[in-house]
Structures are given as C-alpha cells and as structure tokens.
Amino acid sequence: MIIRKLFKFEGAHIVRNCTSKRCRENIHGHSYQVEVFITSDRLDKGYMIMDFCRLEQVKEFIESFDHSYSLWNEEPDEFKKFIHTYNQRIVNIPVSPSAEGYALLFYYVIDQILQHTEKINGEGHIQLHSVRVHETATGYAEAFREDLKLVRFHLNEIQFSEGISTQWKNIDWWNRLLLNQ
C-alpha cells in the first residue's frame, strides 16, 4: 500500500548547463508541487501507514524552499555574493536546481527525516517509496530509492539562510539530522 502527501512551494533558480538558453541564463521561478509517496509493511493502530500529521518535518523542509532562491553551490562566487546581497531566503544546495536535482535532493533528505521519525502508534517499517517534483503542469521528475546511488553529497552541504531557519518552528529537527548523518 502507498500513501501520498502533496506539498507546494514557489521557488526561483537558474539551471546552469541545460540546453535551454532561457533556463541557463536567467533567474526564473516555478510553482512546484512535491508528491511524497510512503509505504509500510503494516498499518498502525489507526489503520494507517502513518498519520499525515507526522510529516511536520517534511513539510518544514519543503516549505523552506517557498519564496526562496535555490543556489547551486557550483555557481561563481560573484553570483553567490549577488544572490546573498539581495535575497533573504536562500537555500544553498549541492545539486543543480533542476526538477531532477530537486527530486534527488528531496528524496535524500525526506528519507533521512523518515528514518529518524519516532514510531509512536504501532507503525511498521515505514519507507519512502518515491518523491515526485512537478516543475510545471506538464512535467515532473521522480526519484526512487535506487536513485540514491546518484547522490554525491551530504546533508551538511545543504545550507539554509537565516531568513529561512529563523522562521522554522524548531531548528532541532535539522540539527538532529546533521548529527545523525
């Protein structure tokens, strides 16, 4: 059985090295939809895989990208300085912010969040099945467990600006993930 939870965010980026001149040379944004698919080997006491309210850290993580600029850490220093000078909400990420990059990054982090979510209602072996990132109404990228072999980064390479982290309800969730990586 699979459950699905939908999250949304408005975000800006540049996708360097892609074939589209518009995308690789211009700051632009999208209305993203992120679908998180979760499985388990059994149902909890409420006859659920997991109560959606237990995804508060996943929600906080994805909402960190809302009205934020996703800055690939391979951008030139001059551009990084410009972005940090004129933006309050920035997520420095170790992948190009393409739909595929987001799907892989989100899968990696959400998988870590779920692995460190305490079982409190008889939940079974909860596992992230996939993460689907819709960049437009007509296109998406979807990452699966086997795609983790493409991960060449660590959690500590994802950095949230103070404009983001100070708005979190509690920063402990992120610090715990960093300690457990």
Rosetta constraint file for C-alpha pairs under 8 A:
AtomPair CA 1 CA 39 HARMONIC 5.96 0.50
AtomPair CA 1 CA 40 HARMONIC 7.12 0.50
AtomPair CA 2 CA 37 HARMONIC 6.28 0.50
AtomPair CA 2 CA 38 HARMONIC 5.53 0.50
AtomPair CA 2 CA 39 HARMONIC 4.81 0.50
AtomPair CA 2 CA 40 HARMONIC 7.68 0.50
AtomPair CA 2 CA 49 HARMONIC 7.93 0.50
AtomPair CA 2 CA 129 HARMONIC 7.87 0.50
AtomPair CA 3 CA 37 HARMONIC 5.57 0.50
AtomPair CA 3 CA 38 HARMONIC 5.33 0.50
AtomPair CA 3 CA 39 HARMONIC 6.57 0.50
AtomPair CA 3 CA 49 HARMONIC 7.20 0.50
AtomPair CA 4 CA 35 HARMONIC 6.45 0.50
AtomPair CA 4 CA 36 HARMONIC 5.46 0.50
AtomPair CA 4 CA 37 HARMONIC 4.51 0.50
AtomPair CA 4 CA 38 HARMONIC 6.48 0.50
AtomPair CA 5 CA 35 HARMONIC 5.71 0.50
AtomPair CA 5 CA 36 HARMONIC 5.25 0.50
AtomPair CA 5 CA 37 HARMONIC 6.72 0.50
AtomPair CA 5 CA 52 HARMONIC 7.42 0.50
AtomPair CA 6 CA 33 HARMONIC 6.84 0.50
AtomPair CA 6 CA 34 HARMONIC 5.71 0.50
AtomPair CA 6 CA 35 HARMONIC 4.57 0.50
AtomPair CA 6 CA 36 HARMONIC 6.44 0.50
AtomPair CA 7 CA 33 HARMONIC 5.79 0.50
AtomPair CA 7 CA 34 HARMONIC 5.04 0.50
AtomPair CA 7 CA 35 HARMONIC 6.35 0.50
AtomPair CA 7 CA 59 HARMONIC 7.10 0.50
AtomPair CA 7 CA 62 HARMONIC 7.26 0.50
AtomPair CA 8 CA 31 HARMONIC 7.30 0.50
AtomPair CA 8 CA 32 HARMONIC 5.58 0.50
AtomPair CA 8 CA 33 HARMONIC 4.51 0.50
AtomPair CA 8 CA 34 HARMONIC 6.00 0.50
AtomPair CA 8 CA 62 HARMONIC 7.75 0.50
AtomPair CA 8 CA 63 HARMONIC 7.57 0.50
AtomPair CA 8 CA 66 HARMONIC 7.93 0.50
AtomPair CA 9 CA 31 HARMONIC 6.08 0.50
AtomPair CA 9 CA 32 HARMONIC 5.26 0.50
AtomPair CA 9 CA 33 HARMONIC 6.64 0.50
AtomPair CA 9 CA 62 HARMONIC 7.30 0.50
AtomPair CA 9 CA 63 HARMONIC 6.28 0.50
AtomPair CA 9 CA 65 HARMONIC 6.45 0.50
AtomPair CA 9 CA 66 HARMONIC 4.51 0.50
AtomPair CA 9 CA 67 HARMONIC 7.19 0.50
AtomPair CA 10 CA 29 HARMONIC 7.07 0.50
AtomPair CA 10 CA 30 HARMONIC 5.88 0.50
AtomPair CA 10 CA 31 HARMONIC 4.66 0.50
AtomPair CA 10 CA 32 HARMONIC 5.97 0.50
AtomPair CA 10 CA 65 HARMONIC 7.34 0.50
AtomPair CA 10 CA 66 HARMONIC 4.92 0.50
AtomPair CA 10 CA 67 HARMONIC 5.27 0.50
AtomPair CA 10 CA 68 HARMONIC 7.55 0.50
AtomPair CA 11 CA 29 HARMONIC 5.34 0.50
AtomPair CA 11 CA 30 HARMONIC 5.73 0.50
AtomPair CA 11 CA 31 HARMONIC 6.75 0.50
AtomPair CA 11 CA 32 HARMONIC 7.25 0.50
AtomPair CA 11 CA 65 HARMONIC 6.18 0.50
AtomPair CA 11 CA 66 HARMONIC 5.56 0.50
AtomPair CA 11 CA 67 HARMONIC 5.15 0.50
AtomPair CA 11 CA 68 HARMONIC 5.38 0.50
AtomPair CA 11 CA 69 HARMONIC 6.15 0.50
AtomPair CA 11 CA 70 HARMONIC 7.33 0.50
AtomPair CA 12 CA 27 HARMONIC 6.65 0.50
AtomPair CA 12 CA 28 HARMONIC 5.37 0.50
AtomPair CA 12 CA 29 HARMONIC 3.97 0.50
AtomPair CA 12 CA 30 HARMONIC 6.58 0.50
AtomPair CA 12 CA 67 HARMONIC 7.31 0.50
AtomPair CA 12 CA 68 HARMONIC 6.33 0.50
AtomPair CA 12 CA 69 HARMONIC 4.83 0.50
AtomPair CA 12 CA 70 HARMONIC 6.31 0.50
AtomPair CA 13 CA 27 HARMONIC 5.53 0.50
AtomPair CA 13 CA 28 HARMONIC 5.77 0.50
AtomPair CA 13 CA 29 HARMONIC 6.22 0.50
AtomPair CA 13 CA 69 HARMONIC 5.73 0.50
AtomPair CA 13 CA 70 HARMONIC 5.32 0.50
AtomPair CA 13 CA 71 HARMONIC 6.75 0.50
AtomPair CA 13 CA 97 HARMONIC 6.51 0.50
AtomPair CA 14 CA 23 HARMONIC 5.99 0.50
AtomPair CA 14 CA 24 HARMONIC 5.70 0.50
AtomPair CA 14 CA 25 HARMONIC 6.82 0.50
AtomPair CA 14 CA 26 HARMONIC 6.01 0.50
AtomPair CA 14 CA 27 HARMONIC 5.08 0.50
AtomPair CA 14 CA 28 HARMONIC 6.55 0.50
AtomPair CA 14 CA 71 HARMONIC 7.97 0.50
AtomPair CA 14 CA 97 HARMONIC 7.14 0.50
AtomPair CA 15 CA 23 HARMONIC 5.59 0.50
AtomPair CA 15 CA 24 HARMONIC 4.84 0.50
AtomPair CA 15 CA 25 HARMONIC 7.86 0.50
AtomPair CA 15 CA 96 HARMONIC 6.18 0.50
AtomPair CA 15 CA 97 HARMONIC 5.98 0.50
AtomPair CA 15 CA 98 HARMONIC 5.92 0.50
AtomPair CA 16 CA 23 HARMONIC 7.30 0.50
AtomPair CA 16 CA 24 HARMONIC 4.35 0.50
AtomPair CA 16 CA 25 HARMONIC 7.12 0.50
AtomPair CA 16 CA 96 HARMONIC 7.14 0.50
AtomPair CA 17 CA 24 HARMONIC 6.06 0.50
AtomPair CA 18 CA 23 HARMONIC 7.12 0.50
AtomPair CA 18 CA 24 HARMONIC 5.83 0.50
AtomPair CA 19 CA 24 HARMONIC 7.47 0.50
AtomPair CA 20 CA 24 HARMONIC 6.27 0.50
AtomPair CA 21 CA 25 HARMONIC 5.85 0.50
AtomPair CA 22 CA 26 HARMONIC 5.81 0.50
AtomPair CA 23 CA 27 HARMONIC 7.49 0.50
AtomPair CA 23 CA 28 HARMONIC 7.35 0.50
AtomPair CA 30 CA 135 HARMONIC 6.15 0.50
AtomPair CA 30 CA 136 HARMONIC 6.85 0.50
AtomPair CA 31 CA 135 HARMONIC 6.72 0.50
AtomPair CA 31 CA 136 HARMONIC 6.98 0.50
AtomPair CA 32 CA 133 HARMONIC 6.88 0.50
AtomPair CA 32 CA 134 HARMONIC 5.52 0.50
AtomPair CA 32 CA 135 HARMONIC 5.05 0.50
AtomPair CA 32 CA 136 HARMONIC 6.90 0.50
AtomPair CA 33 CA 133 HARMONIC 5.87 0.50
AtomPair CA 33 CA 134 HARMONIC 5.00 0.50
AtomPair CA 33 CA 135 HARMONIC 6.97 0.50
AtomPair CA 34 CA 131 HARMONIC 6.94 0.50
AtomPair CA 34 CA 132 HARMONIC 5.64 0.50
AtomPair CA 34 CA 133 HARMONIC 4.59 0.50
AtomPair CA 34 CA 134 HARMONIC 6.25 0.50
AtomPair CA 35 CA 131 HARMONIC 5.69 0.50
AtomPair CA 35 CA 132 HARMONIC 4.97 0.50
AtomPair CA 35 CA 133 HARMONIC 6.47 0.50
AtomPair CA 36 CA 128 HARMONIC 7.66 0.50
AtomPair CA 36 CA 129 HARMONIC 7.90 0.50
AtomPair CA 36 CA 130 HARMONIC 6.26 0.50
AtomPair CA 36 CA 131 HARMONIC 4.78 0.50
AtomPair CA 36 CA 132 HARMONIC 6.59 0.50
AtomPair CA 37 CA 128 HARMONIC 6.20 0.50
AtomPair CA 37 CA 129 HARMONIC 5.31 0.50
AtomPair CA 37 CA 130 HARMONIC 5.25 0.50
AtomPair CA 37 CA 131 HARMONIC 6.24 0.50
AtomPair CA 38 CA 49 HARMONIC 7.84 0.50
AtomPair CA 38 CA 126 HARMONIC 6.96 0.50
AtomPair CA 38 CA 127 HARMONIC 5.76 0.50
AtomPair CA 38 CA 128 HARMONIC 4.59 0.50
AtomPair CA 38 CA 129 HARMONIC 5.13 0.50
AtomPair CA 38 CA 130 HARMONIC 7.22 0.50
AtomPair CA 39 CA 49 HARMONIC 6.75 0.50
AtomPair CA 39 CA 126 HARMONIC 5.81 0.50
AtomPair CA 39 CA 127 HARMONIC 5.29 0.50
AtomPair CA 39 CA 128 HARMONIC 6.31 0.50
AtomPair CA 39 CA 129 HARMONIC 6.10 0.50
AtomPair CA 40 CA 49 HARMONIC 5.86 0.50
AtomPair CA 40 CA 123 HARMONIC 7.98 0.50
AtomPair CA 40 CA 124 HARMONIC 5.78 0.50
AtomPair CA 40 CA 125 HARMONIC 5.19 0.50
AtomPair CA 40 CA 126 HARMONIC 4.44 0.50
AtomPair CA 40 CA 127 HARMONIC 5.98 0.50
AtomPair CA 41 CA 124 HARMONIC 5.65 0.50
AtomPair CA 41 CA 125 HARMONIC 5.61 0.50
AtomPair CA 41 CA 126 HARMONIC 7.17 0.50
AtomPair CA 42 CA 49 HARMONIC 6.74 0.50
AtomPair CA 42 CA 123 HARMONIC 7.04 0.50
AtomPair CA 42 CA 124 HARMONIC 5.03 0.50
AtomPair CA 42 CA 125 HARMONIC 7.29 0.50
AtomPair CA 43 CA 47 HARMONIC 5.04 0.50
AtomPair CA 43 CA 48 HARMONIC 4.94 0.50
AtomPair CA 43 CA 49 HARMONIC 4.79 0.50
AtomPair CA 43 CA 50 HARMONIC 7.56 0.50
AtomPair CA 43 CA 122 HARMONIC 7.75 0.50
AtomPair CA 43 CA 123 HARMONIC 6.21 0.50
AtomPair CA 43 CA 124 HARMONIC 6.43 0.50
AtomPair CA 44 CA 48 HARMONIC 5.31 0.50
AtomPair CA 44 CA 49 HARMONIC 6.03 0.50
AtomPair CA 44 CA 50 HARMONIC 6.79 0.50
AtomPair CA 44 CA 121 HARMONIC 5.83 0.50
AtomPair CA 44 CA 122 HARMONIC 4.73 0.50
AtomPair CA 44 CA 123 HARMONIC 4.40 0.50
AtomPair CA 44 CA 124 HARMONIC 6.71 0.50
AtomPair CA 45 CA 121 HARMONIC 5.85 0.50
AtomPair CA 45 CA 122 HARMONIC 5.75 0.50
AtomPair CA 45 CA 123 HARMONIC 7.47 0.50
AtomPair CA 46 CA 121 HARMONIC 7.71 0.50
AtomPair CA 49 CA 123 HARMONIC 6.70 0.50
AtomPair CA 49 CA 124 HARMONIC 7.48 0.50
AtomPair CA 49 CA 126 HARMONIC 7.33 0.50
AtomPair CA 50 CA 54 HARMONIC 7.07 0.50
AtomPair CA 50 CA 123 HARMONIC 6.59 0.50
AtomPair CA 50 CA 126 HARMONIC 7.80 0.50
AtomPair CA 51 CA 55 HARMONIC 7.83 0.50
AtomPair CA 55 CA 59 HARMONIC 6.20 0.50
AtomPair CA 56 CA 60 HARMONIC 6.13 0.50
AtomPair CA 57 CA 61 HARMONIC 6.03 0.50
AtomPair CA 57 CA 113 HARMONIC 7.08 0.50
AtomPair CA 57 CA 173 HARMONIC 6.93 0.50
AtomPair CA 58 CA 62 HARMONIC 6.24 0.50
AtomPair CA 58 CA 110 HARMONIC 6.14 0.50
AtomPair CA 58 CA 113 HARMONIC 6.94 0.50
AtomPair CA 59 CA 63 HARMONIC 5.93 0.50
AtomPair CA 60 CA 64 HARMONIC 6.20 0.50
AtomPair CA 60 CA 168 HARMONIC 6.96 0.50
AtomPair CA 61 CA 65 HARMONIC 7.53 0.50
AtomPair CA 62 CA 66 HARMONIC 7.38 0.50
AtomPair CA 62 CA 106 HARMONIC 7.95 0.50
AtomPair CA 64 CA 68 HARMONIC 7.31 0.50
AtomPair CA 64 CA 91 HARMONIC 7.79 0.50
AtomPair CA 64 CA 160 HARMONIC 7.81 0.50
AtomPair CA 64 CA 164 HARMONIC 6.02 0.50
AtomPair CA 64 CA 165 HARMONIC 7.84 0.50
AtomPair CA 65 CA 69 HARMONIC 7.34 0.50
AtomPair CA 65 CA 70 HARMONIC 7.30 0.50
AtomPair CA 65 CA 90 HARMONIC 7.90 0.50
AtomPair CA 65 CA 91 HARMONIC 6.92 0.50
AtomPair CA 67 CA 89 HARMONIC 7.06 0.50
AtomPair CA 68 CA 88 HARMONIC 7.93 0.50
AtomPair CA 68 CA 89 HARMONIC 4.68 0.50
AtomPair CA 68 CA 90 HARMONIC 5.29 0.50
AtomPair CA 68 CA 91 HARMONIC 6.91 0.50
AtomPair CA 69 CA 87 HARMONIC 7.66 0.50
AtomPair CA 69 CA 89 HARMONIC 6.36 0.50
AtomPair CA 69 CA 90 HARMONIC 4.81 0.50
AtomPair CA 69 CA 91 HARMONIC 6.27 0.50
AtomPair CA 70 CA 90 HARMONIC 5.97 0.50
AtomPair CA 70 CA 91 HARMONIC 4.94 0.50
AtomPair CA 70 CA 92 HARMONIC 6.10 0.50
AtomPair CA 70 CA 93 HARMONIC 6.74 0.50
AtomPair CA 70 CA 97 HARMONIC 6.45 0.50
AtomPair CA 71 CA 75 HARMONIC 7.41 0.50
AtomPair CA 71 CA 80 HARMONIC 7.44 0.50
AtomPair CA 71 CA 90 HARMONIC 6.79 0.50
AtomPair CA 71 CA 91 HARMONIC 5.99 0.50
AtomPair CA 71 CA 92 HARMONIC 4.78 0.50
AtomPair CA 71 CA 93 HARMONIC 6.00 0.50
AtomPair CA 71 CA 97 HARMONIC 7.54 0.50
AtomPair CA 72 CA 92 HARMONIC 5.96 0.50
AtomPair CA 72 CA 93 HARMONIC 5.08 0.50
AtomPair CA 72 CA 94 HARMONIC 5.90 0.50
AtomPair CA 72 CA 95 HARMONIC 5.93 0.50
AtomPair CA 72 CA 96 HARMONIC 5.40 0.50
AtomPair CA 72 CA 97 HARMONIC 6.64 0.50
AtomPair CA 73 CA 92 HARMONIC 6.05 0.50
AtomPair CA 73 CA 93 HARMONIC 5.79 0.50
AtomPair CA 73 CA 94 HARMONIC 5.47 0.50
AtomPair CA 73 CA 95 HARMONIC 7.41 0.50
AtomPair CA 74 CA 94 HARMONIC 7.61 0.50
AtomPair CA 75 CA 79 HARMONIC 6.52 0.50
AtomPair CA 75 CA 80 HARMONIC 6.49 0.50
AtomPair CA 76 CA 80 HARMONIC 6.38 0.50
AtomPair CA 77 CA 81 HARMONIC 6.12 0.50
AtomPair CA 78 CA 82 HARMONIC 6.38 0.50
AtomPair CA 79 CA 83 HARMONIC 6.25 0.50
AtomPair CA 80 CA 84 HARMONIC 6.14 0.50
AtomPair CA 81 CA 85 HARMONIC 5.98 0.50
AtomPair CA 82 CA 86 HARMONIC 6.36 0.50
AtomPair CA 83 CA 87 HARMONIC 5.81 0.50
AtomPair CA 83 CA 90 HARMONIC 8.00 0.50
AtomPair CA 84 CA 88 HARMONIC 7.17 0.50
AtomPair CA 84 CA 90 HARMONIC 7.39 0.50
AtomPair CA 88 CA 161 HARMONIC 7.01 0.50
AtomPair CA 88 CA 162 HARMONIC 7.48 0.50
AtomPair CA 88 CA 163 HARMONIC 4.96 0.50
AtomPair CA 88 CA 164 HARMONIC 7.71 0.50
AtomPair CA 89 CA 160 HARMONIC 7.79 0.50
AtomPair CA 89 CA 161 HARMONIC 5.94 0.50
AtomPair CA 89 CA 162 HARMONIC 7.50 0.50
AtomPair CA 89 CA 163 HARMONIC 4.93 0.50
AtomPair CA 89 CA 164 HARMONIC 5.54 0.50
AtomPair CA 90 CA 160 HARMONIC 6.16 0.50
AtomPair CA 90 CA 161 HARMONIC 5.31 0.50
AtomPair CA 90 CA 163 HARMONIC 7.52 0.50
AtomPair CA 90 CA 164 HARMONIC 7.32 0.50
AtomPair CA 91 CA 158 HARMONIC 7.02 0.50
AtomPair CA 91 CA 159 HARMONIC 5.72 0.50
AtomPair CA 91 CA 160 HARMONIC 4.72 0.50
AtomPair CA 91 CA 161 HARMONIC 6.33 0.50
AtomPair CA 92 CA 157 HARMONIC 7.60 0.50
AtomPair CA 92 CA 158 HARMONIC 5.65 0.50
AtomPair CA 92 CA 159 HARMONIC 5.01 0.50
AtomPair CA 92 CA 160 HARMONIC 6.44 0.50
AtomPair CA 93 CA 97 HARMONIC 7.78 0.50
AtomPair CA 93 CA 157 HARMONIC 6.49 0.50
AtomPair CA 93 CA 158 HARMONIC 4.88 0.50
AtomPair CA 93 CA 159 HARMONIC 6.75 0.50
AtomPair CA 94 CA 153 HARMONIC 6.51 0.50
AtomPair CA 94 CA 157 HARMONIC 6.01 0.50
AtomPair CA 94 CA 158 HARMONIC 6.55 0.50
AtomPair CA 95 CA 101 HARMONIC 5.57 0.50
AtomPair CA 95 CA 102 HARMONIC 7.72 0.50
AtomPair CA 95 CA 105 HARMONIC 7.44 0.50
AtomPair CA 96 CA 101 HARMONIC 5.62 0.50
AtomPair CA 96 CA 102 HARMONIC 7.95 0.50
AtomPair CA 97 CA 101 HARMONIC 5.32 0.50
AtomPair CA 97 CA 102 HARMONIC 5.81 0.50
AtomPair CA 98 CA 102 HARMONIC 6.11 0.50
AtomPair CA 99 CA 103 HARMONIC 6.05 0.50
AtomPair CA 99 CA 133 HARMONIC 6.01 0.50
AtomPair CA 99 CA 134 HARMONIC 6.99 0.50
AtomPair CA 99 CA 135 HARMONIC 5.91 0.50
AtomPair CA 99 CA 140 HARMONIC 6.48 0.50
AtomPair CA 99 CA 141 HARMONIC 5.52 0.50
AtomPair CA 100 CA 104 HARMONIC 6.21 0.50
AtomPair CA 100 CA 133 HARMONIC 7.72 0.50
AtomPair CA 100 CA 141 HARMONIC 5.17 0.50
AtomPair CA 100 CA 142 HARMONIC 7.11 0.50
AtomPair CA 100 CA 143 HARMONIC 7.58 0.50
AtomPair CA 101 CA 105 HARMONIC 6.06 0.50
AtomPair CA 102 CA 106 HARMONIC 5.75 0.50
AtomPair CA 102 CA 133 HARMONIC 6.94 0.50
AtomPair CA 103 CA 107 HARMONIC 5.94 0.50
AtomPair CA 103 CA 131 HARMONIC 5.93 0.50
AtomPair CA 103 CA 132 HARMONIC 6.12 0.50
AtomPair CA 103 CA 133 HARMONIC 5.56 0.50
AtomPair CA 103 CA 141 HARMONIC 6.21 0.50
AtomPair CA 103 CA 142 HARMONIC 5.83 0.50
AtomPair CA 103 CA 143 HARMONIC 5.38 0.50
AtomPair CA 104 CA 108 HARMONIC 6.14 0.50
AtomPair CA 104 CA 131 HARMONIC 7.92 0.50
AtomPair CA 104 CA 142 HARMONIC 7.92 0.50
AtomPair CA 104 CA 143 HARMONIC 5.54 0.50
AtomPair CA 104 CA 147 HARMONIC 7.18 0.50
AtomPair CA 104 CA 148 HARMONIC 7.28 0.50
AtomPair CA 104 CA 151 HARMONIC 7.38 0.50
AtomPair CA 105 CA 109 HARMONIC 6.29 0.50
AtomPair CA 106 CA 110 HARMONIC 5.79 0.50
AtomPair CA 106 CA 131 HARMONIC 6.97 0.50
AtomPair CA 107 CA 111 HARMONIC 5.81 0.50
AtomPair CA 107 CA 128 HARMONIC 7.81 0.50
AtomPair CA 107 CA 130 HARMONIC 6.83 0.50
AtomPair CA 107 CA 131 HARMONIC 5.61 0.50
AtomPair CA 107 CA 143 HARMONIC 6.40 0.50
AtomPair CA 107 CA 144 HARMONIC 7.35 0.50
AtomPair CA 107 CA 145 HARMONIC 7.91 0.50
AtomPair CA 108 CA 112 HARMONIC 6.45 0.50
AtomPair CA 108 CA 148 HARMONIC 6.94 0.50
AtomPair CA 108 CA 151 HARMONIC 7.87 0.50
AtomPair CA 109 CA 113 HARMONIC 6.25 0.50
AtomPair CA 109 CA 155 HARMONIC 7.33 0.50
AtomPair CA 110 CA 114 HARMONIC 6.13 0.50
AtomPair CA 110 CA 128 HARMONIC 7.67 0.50
AtomPair CA 111 CA 115 HARMONIC 6.14 0.50
AtomPair CA 111 CA 127 HARMONIC 7.54 0.50
AtomPair CA 111 CA 128 HARMONIC 5.89 0.50
AtomPair CA 112 CA 116 HARMONIC 6.36 0.50
AtomPair CA 112 CA 177 HARMONIC 7.02 0.50
AtomPair CA 113 CA 117 HARMONIC 6.20 0.50
AtomPair CA 113 CA 177 HARMONIC 7.10 0.50
AtomPair CA 114 CA 126 HARMONIC 7.41 0.50
AtomPair CA 114 CA 127 HARMONIC 7.28 0.50
AtomPair CA 114 CA 128 HARMONIC 7.40 0.50
AtomPair CA 115 CA 126 HARMONIC 7.98 0.50
AtomPair CA 115 CA 127 HARMONIC 7.85 0.50
AtomPair CA 116 CA 177 HARMONIC 7.67 0.50
AtomPair CA 119 CA 123 HARMONIC 5.82 0.50
AtomPair CA 128 CA 145 HARMONIC 7.68 0.50
AtomPair CA 129 CA 144 HARMONIC 6.28 0.50
AtomPair CA 129 CA 145 HARMONIC 6.86 0.50
AtomPair CA 130 CA 142 HARMONIC 6.61 0.50
AtomPair CA 130 CA 143 HARMONIC 5.48 0.50
AtomPair CA 130 CA 144 HARMONIC 4.63 0.50
AtomPair CA 130 CA 145 HARMONIC 7.00 0.50
AtomPair CA 131 CA 142 HARMONIC 5.50 0.50
AtomPair CA 131 CA 143 HARMONIC 5.36 0.50
AtomPair CA 131 CA 144 HARMONIC 6.88 0.50
AtomPair CA 132 CA 140 HARMONIC 6.55 0.50
AtomPair CA 132 CA 141 HARMONIC 5.67 0.50
AtomPair CA 132 CA 142 HARMONIC 4.12 0.50
AtomPair CA 132 CA 143 HARMONIC 6.49 0.50
AtomPair CA 133 CA 140 HARMONIC 5.32 0.50
AtomPair CA 133 CA 141 HARMONIC 5.40 0.50
AtomPair CA 133 CA 142 HARMONIC 6.25 0.50
AtomPair CA 134 CA 138 HARMONIC 7.84 0.50
AtomPair CA 134 CA 139 HARMONIC 5.89 0.50
AtomPair CA 134 CA 140 HARMONIC 4.08 0.50
AtomPair CA 134 CA 141 HARMONIC 6.64 0.50
AtomPair CA 135 CA 139 HARMONIC 6.25 0.50
AtomPair CA 135 CA 140 HARMONIC 5.82 0.50
AtomPair CA 136 CA 140 HARMONIC 7.02 0.50
AtomPair CA 143 CA 147 HARMONIC 6.07 0.50
AtomPair CA 144 CA 148 HARMONIC 7.39 0.50
AtomPair CA 147 CA 151 HARMONIC 7.51 0.50
AtomPair CA 153 CA 157 HARMONIC 6.70 0.50
AtomPair CA 154 CA 158 HARMONIC 7.63 0.50
AtomPair CA 154 CA 181 HARMONIC 7.77 0.50
AtomPair CA 155 CA 177 HARMONIC 7.82 0.50
AtomPair CA 155 CA 178 HARMONIC 6.26 0.50
AtomPair CA 155 CA 181 HARMONIC 7.14 0.50
AtomPair CA 156 CA 178 HARMONIC 6.33 0.50
AtomPair CA 160 CA 164 HARMONIC 6.09 0.50
AtomPair CA 160 CA 165 HARMONIC 6.16 0.50
AtomPair CA 161 CA 165 HARMONIC 6.30 0.50
AtomPair CA 162 CA 166 HARMONIC 5.48 0.50
AtomPair CA 163 CA 167 HARMONIC 6.97 0.50
AtomPair CA 164 CA 168 HARMONIC 6.94 0.50
AtomPair CA 165 CA 171 HARMONIC 6.81 0.50
AtomPair CA 166 CA 171 HARMONIC 7.97 0.50
AtomPair CA 171 CA 175 HARMONIC 6.55 0.50
AtomPair CA 172 CA 176 HARMONIC 5.93 0.50
AtomPair CA 173 CA 177 HARMONIC 6.39 0.50
AtomPair CA 174 CA 178 HARMONIC 6.31 0.50
AtomPair CA 175 CA 179 HARMONIC 6.24 0.50
AtomPair CA 176 CA 180 HARMONIC 6.22 0.50
AtomPair CA 177 CA 181 HARMONIC 6.23 0.50
